[in-house]
Amino acid sequence: MTRAERLDRAAARAKAQLEAQRKALAQIQAAQHDEERKALTKRRLLVGTLVEQAGLFALDDTTIAALFALLAPLVHVPDPVAVLDAVLSEVDGSPGTVVPGYALPAEGVAPAVPVG
């Protein structure tokens, strides 16, 4: 057997091993994808159950979508439950509640009149 033939056989073996590794990797990745899909399905079922238990199923889909759109920014907050609780407790309109960027003129003071 010549050197060229030995190199050809070695190349063929290496290619076969590489193909076997590619197949094994594909199988592992498929199994990982399947596990991720199962976990996501389980999570969706849990969230749906929580929505149902909270009574939100009584709302129409558009309203539920709007509520979730309003809640979505809370994902980026360190303690979303505390932030939402604070926001909702300020909504009662009790005197002394400060809303940034919104002020009423003091009693007896005329509103500002634009000039120009």
C-alpha positions as CSV (number, residue, x, y, z in Angstrom):
1,M,0.0,0.0,0.0
2,T,1.4,3.4,-1.0
3,R,1.6,6.4,1.2
4,A,-1.1,8.1,-1.0
5,E,-3.5,5.1,-0.4
6,R,-2.9,5.2,3.4
7,L,-3.6,8.9,3.4
8,D,-6.8,8.4,1.4
9,R,-8.0,5.7,3.8
10,A,-7.1,8.0,6.8
11,A,-9.1,10.8,5.2
12,A,-12.0,8.5,4.6
13,R,-11.9,7.3,8.3
14,A,-11.7,10.9,9.5
15,K,-14.7,11.9,7.3
16,A,-16.7,9.0,8.6
17,Q,-15.9,9.9,12.2
18,L,-16.8,13.5,11.5
19,E,-20.1,12.5,10.0
20,A,-20.9,10.3,13.0
21,Q,-20.1,13.2,15.3
22,R,-22.3,15.5,13.3
23,K,-25.2,13.0,13.6
24,A,-24.6,12.6,17.3
25,L,-24.6,16.4,17.7
26,A,-27.8,16.7,15.7
27,Q,-29.5,14.1,17.9
28,I,-28.3,15.9,21.1
29,Q,-29.5,19.2,19.8
30,A,-32.8,17.8,18.9
31,A,-33.2,16.3,22.4
32,Q,-32.3,19.7,23.9
33,H,-34.8,21.5,21.7
34,D,-37.5,18.9,22.7
35,E,-36.7,19.6,26.4
36,E,-36.9,23.3,25.9
37,R,-40.2,22.9,24.1
38,K,-41.6,20.8,26.9
39,A,-40.5,23.4,29.6
40,L,-42.1,26.2,27.6
41,T,-45.3,24.3,27.2
42,K,-45.4,23.5,30.9
43,R,-44.7,27.3,31.7
44,R,-47.5,28.3,29.3
45,L,-49.9,25.9,31.0
46,L,-49.0,27.3,34.4
47,V,-49.4,30.9,33.4
48,G,-52.7,30.1,31.8
49,T,-53.9,28.4,34.9
50,L,-52.9,31.4,37.0
51,V,-54.8,33.7,34.6
52,E,-57.8,31.5,34.9
53,Q,-57.6,31.3,38.7
54,A,-57.3,35.1,39.0
55,G,-60.6,35.4,37.1
56,L,-59.0,37.1,34.1
57,F,-60.7,34.7,31.7
58,A,-63.9,36.8,32.2
59,L,-62.2,39.5,30.2
60,D,-62.1,39.6,26.5
61,D,-58.9,38.7,24.6
62,T,-58.2,42.3,23.6
63,T,-58.4,43.5,27.2
64,I,-56.2,40.7,28.4
65,A,-53.6,41.6,25.7
66,A,-53.7,45.2,26.7
67,L,-53.2,44.3,30.4
68,F,-50.2,42.2,29.5
69,A,-48.8,44.9,27.3
70,L,-49.0,47.3,30.3
71,L,-47.4,44.7,32.6
72,A,-44.5,43.9,30.1
73,P,-42.2,46.8,31.2
74,L,-42.2,45.4,34.7
75,V,-39.9,42.6,33.4
76,H,-37.0,45.0,33.5
77,V,-37.6,46.2,37.1
78,P,-35.7,44.6,39.9
79,D,-38.8,43.9,42.1
80,P,-41.9,44.0,39.8
81,V,-44.4,43.0,42.4
82,A,-43.3,45.8,44.8
83,V,-43.4,48.4,41.9
84,L,-46.8,47.3,40.8
85,D,-48.1,47.3,44.3
86,A,-46.8,50.8,44.8
87,V,-48.4,52.0,41.6
88,L,-51.7,50.5,42.4
89,S,-51.8,51.8,45.9
90,E,-51.2,55.4,44.6
91,V,-54.2,55.1,42.3
92,D,-56.7,55.6,45.2
93,G,-56.5,59.4,44.6
94,S,-55.7,60.2,48.3
95,P,-54.7,63.8,48.9
96,G,-51.0,64.5,48.9
97,T,-50.3,62.0,46.2
98,V,-47.7,63.5,43.9
99,V,-47.8,62.6,40.2
100,P,-44.6,63.8,38.5
101,G,-45.3,66.2,35.6
102,Y,-48.8,67.0,36.7
103,A,-49.8,69.9,38.9
104,L,-53.0,71.8,39.5
105,P,-53.0,75.6,40.2
106,A,-53.4,76.5,43.9
107,E,-57.0,77.3,44.9
108,G,-57.8,80.9,43.9
109,V,-55.0,81.2,41.4
110,A,-56.0,81.8,37.8
111,P,-54.5,79.4,35.2
112,A,-51.6,80.6,33.1
113,V,-52.5,82.4,29.9
114,P,-50.3,81.8,26.9
115,V,-48.7,85.0,25.6
116,G,-48.1,85.5,21.9
